[in-house]
């Protein structure tokens, strides 16, 4: 098939490359000229595991190309995926849909023949009818343009795998629309034929799917982190508790990892956006527990700062603190709502000199928080440190020899907020180690 992907950020670029991998001819479209040039060179303008290999392969073969022209995109195919960002509105927890509606407005004039517009962007429920109305008003083909909803469930650093081998595929349509379903089933034929559960539903249910899924995942993470607080007070160990709970098949261990909490461009935004839309619909009491999940998540960051002040004293002026980790999780260079950077910036605001290291995310971190210090080598970053904070669980950090590291610091003291360092090994090397929720 021939298809376009409008918006080539984390979601769109990955979707475009993976559709080419499935054998389709794909034109990606983005208004950022620099991003288009980078993608056409076979590279992503961000780090996502395995994505560069797909981009290089399929731009070289001619199966995948990128453009900044809406007209070229409209002329290229009759199936158009939209994957533009829907961040939080400034000063609000609601979704900012301006990029989505701008993409629809600019694509519509070129839609002169029957076509399907399949939206992948995460939105508040009730957005699909507004997209359909815009297309009816502005596209020359009018009612011959069908709208479908195809939410994504990608994990950053696993986005290629999740696109090619998803655990479910959701297709949302308006009543009586069959051409859109036929086209999308053709586009995803290889995935569907492999046995992937495929749920065909209405617009509203498909719109709710991503926000509901991320709200549940956020609640699961916050639940085990609330248990970590209880463990700290009682002398229990949260990792062992999570294992005990995880063996209950009704609960499951996957996704229930205690630590510093969740961040990134999806879970916090989608949780808050879901709550905000529920409030607008009059279902505010139904999502009260989701508000508490958000509160617990933010409280984990404050707990690390409290531990730092317990160890170093309430006055942090003149103290040198090293932070291992800037990305919101390992395997990505994404620093959006990063718990690690939030803690680093707050400690900087309290007067500490904070040095941050990360294998992939330093450039993005510098842009967001230029007042912090940045060092590429995690050992060099700990030079003369009074305290080391392990805040993003990159696998590169765990093998570092704590004895070698202790010789570089002023004070061998570490707070492991992710619980992945070998505490016994670090204690044997002379370190004082504090772990959230662990004995």
N, C-alpha and C positions, 0 to 999 in steps of 0.2 A: 504494500500500500504506500501511498504518499500521504504525509501528514505534516503539520507544523506544530511547534511548541512555542507559545508566546510567553516570554519571561524566562531568562536563562541563568537564574541563581542556583542555589543548592538543589532545589527541586527540579527546575526546568532543564538545566544542563544535564543532570543525571537522567531524567526521563528521555530526553532527546537521544543521548548516547545509547541508552538501553533499547529504545525502539529501533535504532539502527542495528544494534546487535541482534535483534529479533528478525532482521531481514527487510525492514521497511526503508523507504527513502524519506529522510527527515530534514526539514528546514527549521532551524531554531531562530527565533527572532528576539532581539533585545534592543532597547533604545540606547544602551551604553556602547558607544562605538569601540572604546578600548576593550571592553569585554568581548565584543564580537570578534575583533582581530585576534585576541588571545585564544578564543575557542577555535577559530578557523586554523590556528597554528597547531592544533591538536593538544592544547593544554587547558586546564581549568584555572580560573583566576582565584581559586581557593583550594584547600587541601581536602580531598575526599578519596579514600582508599579505592584503588582500581579504576578510578574514573579517567585518569590521564591515558591509561592504556587503551580504553575504549575510544576515547576521543581521537587519539593518534591513528588507530586502526581505521576508523570509519570516515574521518576527514580525508585520509589518504586514499581510500577506496572510492571516494566521491558519493558515498551513500549518505553522508552527513555534512551539512553546510549551515552557516549562520549568517544572518543578515540583520540590518537595522531598519529595514523597510517593511512597513505594514502592508503596503500594496503588493510587494513581492510575496509576502506570506499569504495574503488572501488569494492571489492568483495561483499559488503553488499546489494547493490541495483543497479537498472538501471536508477534511477532518482537522479541526484546530483544537489543540489542548492549550489551556491557559493555566500557567503556574506562577503568576506574579506574587510578590510578597504581600501579606496582609498584616503588618505590624500593629502594635497598639497605637491608638491615637495619642498624640502629645497631651499629657495631663489627664489621661483617662485610661481605664482598663478595657474599653471597647475596641473592637477591631477597626483599623483604618482601611477602608475599602476603596480609597481614592485610586490606587494603582490598578485595581481590578476594573473599576468602571472606566478609567481612562483607556485601558487596553481594549475594552469592548467598544468604546466610542471610536477609537482609531482603526480598529479592525473592520467594523461594520460597513463603512462606505465601499469597501472592496468586495463585499460578499454579494455578488451579482447572480449567483446560481445557488441551488439547494446545497446546504452544508450543515455540518454538525459542529457545535462549539461545546467542548467537554471541559468543564472547569475542575481543576485539581486544587486550587487555592483553598486554604482553610478559612471559613466564613461563619458568621452567625446565621442560624436558621432563619429562613425567609428571604435570603439573598437571591436565590435562583429565579423567582418570578420577576425581580427587578432587572436581572440580566436579560431575561427573555423579552421583557418590555422594551428595553433599550435597543435590542437587536431588531425587534419588529418596527420600531420607529425609524431607525437609522440605516438598516441594511436594505439595499435595493431589492433583494430577494424576499424581504419581509417575513411572512408566515412560513416560508420554505426553509428558514433557518431553525434548526432544532437545538435545544439546550439539554445537555446531559451533565450529571454530576459524578465525578470520579475521584473521590478523596484519596489522598496518599497517606501511608502509614510508615514513612521512612524513618529509620534511625540514622543520624549522622554518624559517619565512619562505617556504616553498613548499608548505605543507600543503594549502591549498585546491586548487592545481593537481595535487598528487600524489593527492588523493582523487578528483577528477573525471576525471583523465587519468593513471591509474597505469601504470607500466611492466609490472606483472603483478598478478594477483589470485589469492590463495591461499585455498582453501576446504578445511578439514580436517574429516572426519567419522569416526565409528565405523563399523565394518563393518555393512552392511545398512540404513543410515539414509538414506532417500530423500526424506522430506518436508522435512527440513532443507535438503538440496541444492536442492530445487525452490523453496523460499521465498527462499533466498539468491540463486539465479539470477534470480528475479523482481525482488528488490531491486536487483541490480546489472545489470539487463537492458540499460540504455542503455550502460553501460561495456563489457559483454561484446560487445554488438552492434557497438560501434565497432572491434572487432578486438583488444581487450586480451587478451594471453595469459592464460588461466585454467587454473590447475593445481588439480585435485581430488585430494586425498591423504588420508592418515590423520592422526589426532590428533598423533602424535609428530612426524611430519615437519613439519606445520604449526607446531607449537610451536617447533621448532628453527629455523624459517626466519628469524625476525627476529634472534635472537641470532647465528646464523651469518653473516647478511648484515652486521650491524654489526661483528662480529669481523673479517671480511674487510676491510671498509672501514677499520677502525682499523689493521689490519696494513699496508694499502697506504699510509696516511698516515705511519705510523711508518717504513716502509721508505724513503720519499723523505726523511724527516727524518734518518734514519741516514745517507743519502747526503749530506745537507747538512753533517753533521759531517765527513765525509770531504772534501767540497769545501772547507770552511774550512781544513783542514789542508794541502790540496794546491794551493790557489789556483784551483780550478775554480769554475764557476758552476752552482748547483743548478737554477736555472730553465731554463737551456739543457739541462742533463742531463735534466730531466724532459720537456722537449719531445722530445729524442732518443728516450727510452724510450717516450713516449706514442704515437709514430708506429708502434710495433710493435702490430699489431692484437691480439696475444695479451695485451698489457698495457693499452694505452689510457691517454689523458691524463686523462680525467674522474676526479675524486676524488683525483688524485695531486698535491696542491698543497703544496709545502714551506712551513714557517712555524713558528708557535709550538705547533702540535699541536692535537689535538681536545679538546673539552669538551662541555658540555651535559648534558641529562638522559637521553640515550640511549646514545651510543657508549661512554663510560667505564663506565657502569652495566652495559650489556649485555655488554661484553667481560669484565668481572670476574665477572658473574653466570654467563656461559657457562663460564668457566674453573672456577668453583666447582662448578657442576653436573657438569662433566666429571670433576672430582676425586672427587665423590661416587659417580659411576658407575664409577670405577676406570680412567678414560681420561686420567689426569693427564699421562702422557708424550706423548700425542697433542696436547696443547695447550701444550706447552712454548714454542713459538714465539709464542703469543699473550701469554704472560707477558712476553716480551721486547718485544713491541709496546707493552705498557703501560709498561714501564720506559723505553723510548725516549721515549714521549710525556711522561712526567713530567720526563725529563732536559732536554727543550727549555725548560721553564720555568726550570730551574736555570741553563741557559746564558745566558739574558737577565740574570739576577741577576749571574752571573759577569762578563758584559760591562759591566754598570753599575759594578761594583766595579773593573774594569780602568780605566775612564774616570774615575771619581770618587775612587778610593782605597778601601781596604778598610773604612775607618771612614766610614759614611754618615750619622753623626749631624750634624744641621744642614744636610744637603743637601736641596735642593728638587727633587723629581722629579714630572714631569707624565706621566700615563698617558692616552693616547688610546684609549678603549675599555673598556667594562665587560661588555657582553654576550659570551657565548661565541663568537658569530659575528655578522656584520652581518645586519640584517633582522629582528631579534627583540629582545625585552626580557628574555630568559631569561638568568639569571646562574648557573644551576646548573653547578658544576664549571667555571667560567669560567677559562681560562688567564690572561686579562688580570688578573682580580681576584686570582687566586692569586699572581701576581707582585707586584702592588701591595701586597697584605697582607704578603708576605714582606719586601719592602723597608721597609715601615712598621715591621715587627718588628725590622729592623736599625737603626732610628733615623732614617730619612729622613722628611721631611714629604712625603706623597704626595697629589697632587691628581688626581682622576679626572674625565674627561668622557666623555659618551656621548649620542647622539641620542635613545635610547629607554629605556635601562636604569638610569638613575640612581636612581629610586625603589627598585627592587629591590636595587640595590647597597648603598644606604644601610642597608636593613634587615639585610643580611647582614654588612656591614663598617662599622659606624657610626664607627669610629675614623679612617677616611680622610676627606679633604676632597673635596667635590664641587662642580663648577662646570659650568654648562650650555654656556657658550661655549668652544669649544676654543682660541681665541686668548687669551681672558682666563685660561684655566686654565694657560697657559704663562708667566704673569707671573712674572719673576724666577726662572725654572727653571734649575737646573744641568744638567738632562738631560730630554729628551723621549723617551718610549717609545711607539711605535706598535704597539699590541697587538691591536686589533680593526679589520679593514680596511673600516670604513664608507666608502662612496663620498664622504661629506661631507668627509672629511679630506684626500684627495689634492689637490683643487683649491686648498687654502689656500696663499697666497703665502708661501714660506719667507723672503723678504726682510723682509716685514712682520712675520713672526713673530719673526725674529732680534732685531729691535729691542726686543722685549718680554722677552727672556730674559737671564739672567746669562751663559749660556754656550751658544752655538748648537751643540748636540750632540744627535744623535738616533740611537736604535737602532730600526731598522725590522724588527720580528720577523715581519712578514707579507709583506715583499718587494713591496709594491704602491706605495710612493712612488717618484717619479722621482729616482733617486739623483743623476744628473748635474745636474738642476735644483737640488737642494738643495745640492750641493757648490758650484755656481756662485754660490749665494746666501750662501756663506760658512760653511756648516754642515759639521761632521764627522759623517759618517753611517756606521753599522755595520749591515750586513744579514746575517741568518742564512743562511749557505751561499752568499752571493754574493761576487763579487770586489769 
